[in-house]
Amino acid sequence: MMRWNSIRTKFIVIESVFFIAVVGGAALLFILFGKDYYINCDRRKMNKAFSELYKINLKKLEKNNTRMISKYEDDGFRFVVATNDYYGVIDVIYSTIQGHSNEKIRNGNYRVMEHNLHMGKFSREPEANYNNNHNIDLYGIIKQGGRDYYIYIYEYTSQLKNELEYSEKFLILILIVLILVGGVLIFFLTDKITKPIKKIDIVANKISQMDFSEQIQEDKYFGEIGSLSKSINRMSEQMQRYINDLENYNYILLEENCNMTEMTEMRRNFVSNMSHELKTPLAIISSQVEIIMEMDDKVDKEYYFNSILEETDKMSRMVSEMLEVSFVENSLNHMEMEEINITEITKKLLLKYEAVFLQKQIHCGTDIEKDCFVMGNGRYLEKAINNYLLNAYEHTKNGSEIKVKLYTKDSEIILSVYNEGSKIEDKDMDKIWLNYYQQSKCKKFNANQKNVGLGLYIVKSIIDQHHGICNVENKEKGVEFNIRLKKLNL
């Protein structure tokens, strides 16, 4: 069911109005001025036919000089040529109708010529006219060899009237057909436009609710919609990284062993301020996406695209600066330990990252052993594995590969995450586990920074408290991170 304010309905209405205006206007102009136009064209042609008769030897017209006249006769013109004989009597020497030899025709033409000659209609500089008898006629005099030749050229316009009526009906038929065919084409065309817009609306609403699981397929037919889809996907990816960074920092803040009132107040203010500050740019982005979807071509899309990117960059700087001020290094609290099935945690996280990997066309190969149990804290181990997967995703190019393995070796449970990409320099192998290693502590974070460098630091902190080991190793085409935990024998 179509809504009156929908893009599809408006397109169909505009198309109908356009065809009615163009074809209907043409039909109206044809009805009002078509007859006059055709009559004026035939008048000019008749004047030209008379002028060409000067080139013919009218004395010998009856015998061999009718070729020029014939081409005009084919267009519906009729000729009568007469002259005075030696006794001053009108003599018809040529007539279009059934030849001039028929006596009855000759007598009829004779009376017409004599009557019009008597009425003084013949002129040496004649002009074709449209008379009240619905004919176009011309009465002219040509002098050759000392004799006057009286030329009578005429055309019946009754056939023209019928042709004009047929043309008017044909134009109306064309108008109806164009409206119907155009309506069908516009219906299917707008369907291709509105489908991606509806998809954008759904994904944008999910993003506003912090659900980044779905991506928009970029439209190949409409550049503006494809550009909008690309911008929203990029915004979703950036916001997801920001949320992960927030979760990492919240984890550190929540688990730090500090009983001082100032630290507790700082943590509370951090969460409150972050939520408040992110609310405004998220609301702006959501409203601008809705404006683009509703207004379509009536707004400057490039302006709104730039505005959306500006708001996301603003959030990036905001998050980075607030986290830099809020983060305080400290040990993790003592954790409550229980039997944890690492297999279930890993499978759940891989399912979560499935849509994210598809976004970059990353192939994720898995080899997960069943029922791998350790003694630990499920929440923190999930955080550690999540950071490994996120780190692999951020350092893997489009179309590359990630491999996740979970297996038992001797008395250990080993989780390894391999990604194709740039290798880590030897001098950095030990430093990547340090907090804020990506950037010096004395420098501020910039808007283009993907994360704040706490992911691997948090992994190592969690695994250390589980009495496990974190390792990294360069492979032939990439890097492999692994976690080693003591196996729990049930």
N, C-alpha and C positions, 0 to 999 in steps of 0.2 A: 504494500500500500504506500502510495507516494504522499508525502507531506507538501503543503503549499509553499513552505519556506525552504524546501530541500533544493540542492543544486540541480538534481535531475529535472524536477518540475520547472524550475526557472529556465533551464536550457531548452526544454521542449516549447515553453511559451515564447521564448525569444526567437527560436527557429520558426515557429508558426507565424509570428508577427513579421519576421523578416521576409518570408516567402509571400505573405499576403501583400506586404508593402511593395516588394519588387515586381512580382508577377501581376498582382492586382493593379498596381500602378501602371504597368505596361499595357494591361488590357484596357484600363480606363482611357489612357492616352490614345490607344488604337481606336477605341469606339468614338472618341471625340474628334480626332484629327486624321484617322486613317483614310477615310474617303477623300477628304480634301487633298491629302498627300498624293494619293494615286491619281486623282484627276489632274493635279498640277503637273505630275510627271508625264502623263499622256498628252497634256497640252503642249509641253515643251517638245515632246517627241513629234507631235503633229506639225509644229512650226518648223522643226528640222526637216521633216519629210517634204514640206512645201519648198524649202530653200534648195533641197537637192534636185527638185524638178527642173530648176534652171539649167542643170548640167545635161539634161536629156533633150534630144531632138523630138519635140512633141509632135511634129508633123509625121514622123515615122513611128510614133508610140504604139500604134495599133499592131505593127508588124514585129518589131524586134527590140523594143526598148522597155520591157516591163520587168526586168530583173530587179531593179532598184525598188519598184513599187511592190513587188512580191514579198520582199522581206518585211515591209510594213503591214501588208495584208495578212501575213502570218501572225502578226500581233493584234489583229482585230480591226485594223483600219480599212475603210472602204473609200475608193476613189471614183470620181466621175470627172472626165475631162471633155470639154466641148469647145467649139469655136464657131464663128460665123462663116457660112459658105459664101459663094460669090454673089448670092442674091440677098445676103444679110440675114439669112435664117439660121437659127441655132442648130448646130449639127454635133451630136454626141459622138466623139471618136474613141472613147474608152470608158468602160464601166466595170467595176469589180464583180458585181452580181451577175453570175451566169454568162459572162462575156457580153460584149456590146452588139453581137450579131442578132440576138433575139429581138424580134420586132416589138413585142410587148414591153420588154425591158427598156428598149430604146425610147419608146413613146413615154414611159413613166419617167425616165431620166430627163427626157426633153422637157416635160411639163415642170419638173422640179427646177431645172436650170433656168428655164424661161421665167418661172415665177420669181425665183430669187434674184435673177438679173433685173427684172422689172421692179423688185423691191429695193434695189440698190445695195444689196448686201456684199457684192463682190468688190474687192479692193486690191490695189497693187502692193500694199504693205499690210497684209492681213495678219490677224492674231487669232489663234484657236480659242474658243469660248465654250463654256458649259451652259447650255440653254435650259429653258423650263421643260423641254421635252425629255430631259434626262439623257441628252446626247452631247457629245463634244464635236463641234464642227468648225470648219474653216472655209471661208470663201475668198479665193484669191485670183488675181489676173496676172498672167505672164505673157509678155510680148516677145514673139520670135518671128523673124522673117517678115516683119511688117504686119503680122496678124496677132490678134489678142486671143489667148487661150484662157478659158474660164475653168478654174480648178475648184472642185468641191470635194473636201475630205471630211469624213465623219466617222464616229464610233459610238455604238450603243453601250450604255453604262448599266443596263439592267443586270448583265452577267456579273459585273463588278460588285453590285450590291449583294448578290448571292454569295460571292466569294468572301466578302467582308463578314457576312453573317456566319459563315462556316469558320472563318479565322477567329472570330470572337468566341464561339463555342469551344474551339480547340484550345484557346488560351485559358479559358475557365477550367477545362479538363486538365490541362497541364498544372494549373495552380493546385487543384485537388490532389493530383498524383504526387506532386512535390511535397505537399504538406504531409501526406501519409508516409511516403518513403523517407522523407527527412525526419519525421517523428520517430520512426522505427530506428533509423541510424543514430539519432541523438540519444534514444533510450539505451541502446547498447554501448554507445560511447561514454555516456555519463556513468554507466555501471562500472566501466573500467576505471573511472576517476574516483567515484564514491567509495568503492571497495577498499582501496588503500587508505583513504581518508578515515573510514570507519575503523580500520585496523590501527591507524595512528592514534585515534581517539582512545581505543581500548588500552593500548600499550601505555599511552601518556597517563591515563588514570591509574594504571597499575604502578607506574613510576612514582606518582604522587603519593601512593600508599606504601612506598618502599619495597615494591615487588619488582625485581629486576630479572626475573626468570625468562621473560619473553623478549624477543628482538623483532624488529620490523624488517621485512624483506624489501630491499630497495627497488623502487619501480623503475623499469627500463624504458617505458613509453613516455612518461611525463617527467621532464627534467626537474621541475620545481618540487614535485612530490617526492622524487627520488632524493633530492638534496635535503628536503625536510626530514625524510626517514633516516638518512645518514646522520644528520645533526642530532636527532633524538637518540639513535643508537649510541653515538659517541657520548652524549650527555649521560645516558644510562650507564655506560661503561665507567665513566669518570665517577659518577655518584656511587656506584657499587664499590669502587676502590676507596672512596672517601669513607663509606660506611664500614668497610673492613678495617681501615685504619682506625676509625673511631672505636670499633670493637676491640682492636688490639690495645689501644690506650686505656679504654675502660677496664680491660682485663688487668693491666698493670696497676691502674689506680685502685681497683677493687681488691686486688690481692696483695698490695703492699702492706708490710707489717709496720704500721705506724698508728700509734694511739693518740697522737697529739691532736688537739681540737682544730688547730690551723690546717692540718692536712685533710681532715675530714671535711671541713668547710670548703677547702679548695676543690676537692673532688665533687662536692655537691654543686658548687658554682659552675664548675667546668661543664657538667652534664646539662645544667639548666641553661647556661649561656649558649652552649652549642645548639641545643634544641631550638632556642629562641632565634638565634641568628640564622639558622638554616631554614626556618619556616618562611621568612620573607622572600628570599630568592626562589625557593621552591614554588611559592604562590605566584610569583611573577612569571616564572617559566610556564607553569600550568595555564595561567590566563592567556599568555601570548600564543601558546599552542592552540588554545580554543579559538582565539581570534583568527589565526591563520586558517583553521578548518572551516570556520563559519563564513568568513569574508572572501575566501578563495582569492580570485584575481583582483579584488578591490583594494588590497593592501600591498604595501611594499614588503615582499617576503624577505628580501635580502636584509632589510632593516631589522626585522624580527629575528632572523637567523643570527645575525651579529649580536643582537641583544641577549638571546638565549646563551650563546657562547660566552658573552661577557659575564652573565650571572653565574655560569658554571665555573669560570675562572675565578670569580670573586669568592665562591664557596671554597675553591681549592686553597686560595691564599688564607681565607678565614680559618679553615680547618688546620692548616699547617701552623699558622701563627699561634692559635689557641692551644694546639697540642704541644708546641715547643715550650710555651709558658707553663702549661699544666703538668707536663710529664716530670716525674721525679723518680730517679733510679732508686730501686729498693729491692730487697729480696721478696720472693713470693711467700705467701703465708703457708703454714703447714696445711696439707690437704688431707681430706678424708679418703682413705684408700678402700677399694673393693675389687671384686673380680670383674674385669672388663673384657668384652669380646671386641677386639680390634677389627675383626673381619666385618662386623655389622657397621661399625663407625665408618670404616673406609668405603664400604659400598654406598652408605647413605650420602657421604660427601661427593662421591663420583656421580651419583644421580643428580645431585644439586648442580654440579659443574657441567653436566652434559650439554645444556643449552648454550652455556658460555663458550665451550669448546667449539660447538657448531658455528658460532658467530665468526670465528677466525678460521673456520674449516680445518681445525686441528684434529688429527686422528689420535684417539686415546686408546692405547692397547693396555689390557689389564691381565694380570695373572694373580688371582686372590685365592689364598688357601683358606679352607673352611675352619671355623672355630679356633681362632688364634686368641688365647686368653692370656692376660697379664694382670698383675696387681697394680691398680692405679686409680686415677680420678678420670672418669669418662669425659667430663666437661673440658678439662684442660688438655687431655690427649686429643680430643676432637679439634680443639683450637690449634694444636701443633700440626696435625695432619692437614688441616685447612690452610694453614700458612704455607706449607710445602706446595700444595696444589696451586695456590694463588701465585706463589713465586714462579712456578713452572709456567703457568699461563702467561704471566707478564713478560717472560723472557723467551717465549716461543713465537716465531713468525707465522704468518698465515700459511696454511697448508703443510705445516711441519708436524712433528710427532711427539707425543708424550706417552711414556710407559710407566705404569704403576704396578709394583709387585709387592705381595705380602706372603711371606713364607717362613717356615721354621728351619733353623740350622742349629744343630746340637741343642743347646739349652737356651737359645735366643730366638726371639721373634724379630724379624727384620722387615721393615717397610722401606722400600726404595721408590723414589720418584725421579725419573729421567726425562729430560727435555732436550730436543734439538735446538741448538743455538750457539751463541758465543761462549767460549771457554773462559774460565776464571784464571787470571794470572796467578802464578805461584806465590807471589808476594802478598796476594790478597786472600789466600786460602784461610788463614787464621783470623783475619780481620772481619770477614763477612758476618761473623757471629756477634760482633760488637754492636751495641745500640747506636743509632744515628751514624753508622759508618758511611752511608752514602754522601754525607755532607758534614763538614766540620761543625762542631757545636757552636762555634762563634759566629757562624753565618746563619742568616735567616733563610727559610724555605722559599722557593719561588713557585709561581703559578703553574709551571710546566712539570713540576716534580710528581712522579706517579705515586709514590708512597714516602713515608718518613723513615724507613729503614729499621723498623722494629720487628718485622715479621720473623726473620731468622733468629734474632736475639731472643724473642719470646719462645720460639721452638726450643732453643738450647736451654733456656731457663726452666721450662717445664720438664724437659727430658732429664736435666740434671737432678731435679727434685725427685724424679722417678728412678734415679740411679742408673740411667741409661746413657747411651753414647750417640752423639750426632756426628756424621761424617759427610764430606763432599769430595767428589772425585771427577776429574775431567775424563770424558770418553772421546771416542774418535770424532763424533759429530755433535757433541753437546756436553751436558753436565748431569751427574747423578747425585742426588742427596739421599741419605738413608738415616734411619733411626734404628737403634738396637736396644731392645728391652728384654729383661729376663722373662723367660717363658714360665707360665704358671701351669703346673701339672695338676690336673683335676682327677 
